[in-house]
Amino acid sequence: MSTDPSQTCPTLRYTLGAQVTVTLRRVSTPTGSHFPTTVCESGAQTPVPLGAGNAQLDLTTVQAATLHPAGGRLPLPRWTVTTRPRTVDVIGDTGCELPVNTAEPAQSCATAWPFTPIANSIARGAPDLVVHTGDYLYRNDPSRADDKARNPGCTLRAEAASWACVVADFFRPAEALLAAAPVVLARGNHEDCTGQTGGAGDAWFRYLADELRGNGTCSRFPPPATIRAGLLNLVSVDTSFADPNDTGSTAQVNTFLPQFQAVNQAARQRPAEDFFLLTHKPVWMVKAAGQAPGAVTWLTHVLDAAVAGTTQHRLADNVRLVLSGHVHLYQMLDFDTVRPPQLTVGSSGSPPDSGPIDGNVTGQPIGTPPQPVHRSITQVVNPSNPPAGLEGVHGYGQLQHVNGTWDLTFHRTDGGVRGQVCTLSTSLANKSFSCH
């Protein structure tokens, strides 16, 4: 993204044997003070090939450019067509929460917002890939922010979702992370269409989407996007508008059913490769649980029903994990069946939700057909002291490919590991984590 008044795009230089120079393609031009940017990309016509190195934006080819990450250095994949990322960090729900409703508390963006230290911790660890499970733009009323001096252009309610607010909520705090690793971005419900240009959905398609736009259009149900990372495939299903009020409605099942059919079709075409399904709203996630059978609150019924409605009535065998956010918690559920574990990471910025007691979750049947939870790990402050101790813990998830499978850990804001190391089984019929 550039604020160059000439509306020209920079060039990209990288090495692949010799030095290659590519002029980026212009996607959009400035739209008033709300989006005063020229957006450029390499695009599908001139992708940077695997094996390239030393990617650098040439800052001399534009004037007064604002570029993130700093210095114009671009991270490139370290995997090949026959390998996969060794370390994948997972973040979600990262924005600083400033509700329009003044009866709801405003988060302190200056002192109680952990996204910048989380992003810096991830950058220090130099992962191969970062996955964001969605929800970036939380400054619905920027006038309530306590860091307005740092964010000119993002200080009034009318400036919500502007370029300056996208910088404040994502590009600046994520600057070190964006310089350290390629990033896969899922769309969250905070980036949903508002019915007008200039809203968060417009900002999503202008700056963050898989296919960038510059015409102000916003789609609620775009098709799935598949991102190949060598032998790891991430298929992103846009669930930003799935059951908008989280009521348990299944009215949209016929909208999502063909999307999960497409996920299964893609997975069946590469049966020897790993697939992770990326959805902002979880397919299965227990938000609350009592001790009685069936005393659970879980999300998201319409996605579960759509999966059950596919030809296979489930996700393909080699879909090994579901990555989601939305609920401001970190939780891993597995079922020890062909159903893949559900990893929810919505704990990387916004105020945490309260979670369940994991012992009350284990054994509870959820989903279609109902399957009892085999293992539940939710990161809360102190599960032995409900309800105060059930507040979630800020942090992020990390998947490391070790000995042909994946190790999962939760990391605190400072990068330290909290809790156990959990290893995903190699069995595709009984997918579960063993933890130690």
Helices and strands as residue ranges (DSSP letters): E 11-15, E 19-23, E 25-28, E 39-41, E 53-58, G 59-61, G 70-72, E 87-91, H 115-125, E 129-132, G 142-144, G 148-150, G 157-159, H 163-166, I 167-171, H 175-180, E 183-185, G 189-191, H 200-207, E 225-229, E 232-237, H 253-269, E 274-279, E 285-289, E 296-299, H 301-308, E 319-324, E 330-334, E 342-345, H 358-361, E 365-366, E 371-372, E 375-378, G 388-390, E 395-402, E 405-412, E 417-424, E 433-435
